[in-house]
Amino acid sequence: MILNVLRKIIHLLFVAFGTLVGVQFLFISGLPLIPRAVGLFSVITCYIGLRREYFPEFFAARELLAKLGISRKSGRSSGNDGHGPEGQH
């Protein structure tokens, strides 16, 4: 339990640091395109890491696509198609 709490604290520190650096790279007006792209990449990856660590069951894109009528398979086998231990004979 102590290691799990320590891991989450270290994760939050890295996410906070990455977000702050990324936002600074985005909003400094004199920087060329490449550092701004690195800043945008930093903010996006920090968001993805934060969401996957603390909100793993949140699927906003999947719900939005389902409302539009676009369904995506989960990638899991039902076991009846011959793949996996349940489908082997």
Sequence and secondary structure as in RCSB ss.txt:
>XXXX:A:sequence
MILNVLRKIIHLLFVAFGTLVGVQFLFISGLPLIPRAVGLFSVITCYIGLRREYFPEFFAARELLAKLGISRKSG
RSSGNDGHGPEGQH
>XXXX:A:secstr
 HHHHHHHHHHHHHHHHHHHHHHHHHH TT  HHHHHHHHHHHHHHHHHHHHHH TT  HHHHHHHHTT     S
   S SS STTT  
